[in-house]
Amino acid sequence: MIYILMGVSGSGKTTVGQLLAQRLQCGFHDADEFHSEANKAKMHAGVPLTDEDRWPWLAAMRAAIDAARAEGRTHVFTCSALRQVYRDRLTPPEGGVTFVFMKGDAGLIGQRLSARSGHFFNPALLHSQFETLEEPDGALVIDIRRPPEALVDAILAEAPARAGD
């Protein structure tokens, strides 16, 4: 099974994704690993990415998803995947991907971003991410106000039931 934890920056995707991968004893990749240096520089400068910036990034992630699926490995990925077209690019035609929407309000996420250090994402971009966000249909929706361990418990309780969707 492939899990993709999605949502705006600061929603806890990496923290929860790493915990989920540890619990599942599987691999983990953060979408940031697939960004070009040019994309990172744009975001650090507070410049939103264009779709042209995103296509190679999403293609690199999709290649990693396909590789994990081909080997029959459970794997956890994180990716903002804010629009349906991005989620479509990450999903193989035969499926096998469970999206987990890390949902929270701008106030809470803004607080988290202002407390975060050492990350290239400029908190000024949060507003543009919420404007871009198309809430997914069919994803497992997780309320990020709960502690990370509780979020992992919820994912593990709910995701297997959705695997056949």
Beta strands, then each sheet from edge to edge (+ up, - down):
strand 1: 2-6
strand 2: 27-30
strand 3: 75-78
strand 4: 97-103
strand 5: 140-143
sheet 1: 2+ 3+ 1+ 4+ 5+
end
